[in-house]
Amino acid sequence: MPRADGHGTAAAIRAYSFKAWENADMLITDSIYTANMNPQQRAWFYAEYEQARKDEAIGVLLALFLGCFGLHHFYLRRNGLGVLYLLFFWTGITTILGFIECFFMPGRVREYNAIQATYIASHILDSAAVYSTAASRCSVCGIATEPGAVFCAHCGSSLAPRATA
């Protein structure tokens, strides 16, 4: 039964579905790129990915309105093509090419984002291998602890500092 303030079951479902729609691209990358990551690595991945990802709508708009100057290529870090467009913008050919390329930009942006996500995930997982080799166990309860932890997450006892070689 819906409540008087409008926050009943239907409102909760709408809010949840809106949140799921907002984060649809993150849900896709979650299962592929962060499957072998712990929560800290996953948070690190999302922070780095949000900095590196590009927006499809911006790519389309750049190609449509400023494609004659090659700004859509600079946006995706394809600097060689961007410079080529800048050299020949006075001919008008790049204007036509920019209009045509605005239809291909969503796929190019998705490809760029996938490459960035793969790169970020590989570096996070590679750096995890360096830290995971030094894992230790709590002397009181015997549970494995996170590298660099000062207290055991299970029993709360203080961990002895590890000597570095």
N, C-alpha and C positions, 0 to 999 in steps of 0.2 A: 504494500500500500504506500503510495507516494506521500511524503510529508508535506506539510503546509508551506514550507520554505522553498519547495521546488527541488530539493536535493534527494529525491527518492531513487529507486532502482534504475529508472530510465535515465536520469541525469548522470548516475554513476557509470552506466554503460556508455553513454555518449562521451563522457570525459575520458574513459579508458580507451575507447576506439579512436578518439582524437589524438591521445598521447601515442598510441600505437602507430597511427598514420604519420605523425610528426617524426617518429624515430624509425621509420620503415627501412631507411638505408643503413642504419646502425644495426638493426636486427639481422639484416642480410650479412653484414661483415662479421657479426658476432660469432656465428657458427663456423665460418670459414677461417678467419684469421686469428681468433682468440680462443680456439678450442683447447689448446694445451697451456693456457695461461692461468695463473692464479689471480685473485681479485686485484692485487696491487699492479700486476703487469697489465691486466685488462684496463684499469683506470689510466695507466700510463699510455697505453695504446690509444684509448679514446681521446685523451688530451692531445697527443701528437697528431692523430688523424684529423681532428677538428681544425688544427692549425694548417695542415697540408692540403686538405680537400678543397676542390673547386666546385662552384655551383653551376649547374647546367643552364639555368635561366640567364645568368650573367654571360656565359659563353655564347649563347644564342644571340643575346642583345648586342654583344660586342661584334659578332660576325655580321649581324644585320645592319647596324648603324655605323660601325667604325671598321668594318671588314676591309674597306679599300686601303686602309693604312696597316692592316695586318695585326691589329691589337688582339684579336682572338688567338692568334698564334703566340704572341708574347704571354698571354694569359695562361696558356698551357705549357709555357717554357719551351716553345719551339722557336727559338730566337733566330735561327737561320732563315726560316720561312718568313718570319716577321720582318726581317731586314730586307728580304727580297720583295715583299709587298711594298715596303717603304720606298724602295728604289724605283718601282714601276707604278706607283699610285697615280701618277699624272697621265697614264695612258688610258685609264678607265677600265682596263681588263680586270684589275684587282677588285673593282666595284662589283662586277658581275660574278667573279669568283667568290667574293665575300658573301653575296646573296645566296649563291648555291651552297656554300659551306655552312651557312646557318642551319641547314637541315641535317647536316652531319655532326654538328657540335654536341648534341646530347650523348651520342655514342662515344665521341672522342673524350668528353669529360668523364664519362663513366670508366673508360679505359684508363685514363690518367689517374682517377681515384683508386682504381684497383691496383695499379702499379705502386702508388704511394702506400696503400694499405699493406701490400706484400712486403715492401721495403721496410716499413716501420715494424711490422710483426717479426720479420727475420732478425732485425737488430735487437729487438727486445728479447726474443728467445735466445739469441746468441749471447747476450749479456747475462741472461739468467743462468746459462751453463757455467759461467765463470763464478757466480755467487753460490750456486747450489752445491758445488763441490765441497764447500766449507761448512755444511750443515752440521749442527751438533745436537746432542740430546741433553735434556734436563737431568741433573744429578739426583734430584729428589724423586720425580715421577717417571723418568725415562722416556718422555714424549719428545719427538723431534721438534726443534725450535727453528724459527726463522733466522737467517743470517743477520747479524747485527742486533739481535734482540737483547735487551737488558734483563727482562723478566720473562719467566715461562708463562705462556698464554693459558696453559692448563691449570697449574697449581699456584702460580703467582710467586714462586720462589725466585730469588735473585740468581742470575747466571754468572758464572765466573768469567771474567774477561779472557779472551783467547789471545795467546801470545802469537805475534806475527814474526815470520822469519825474514 
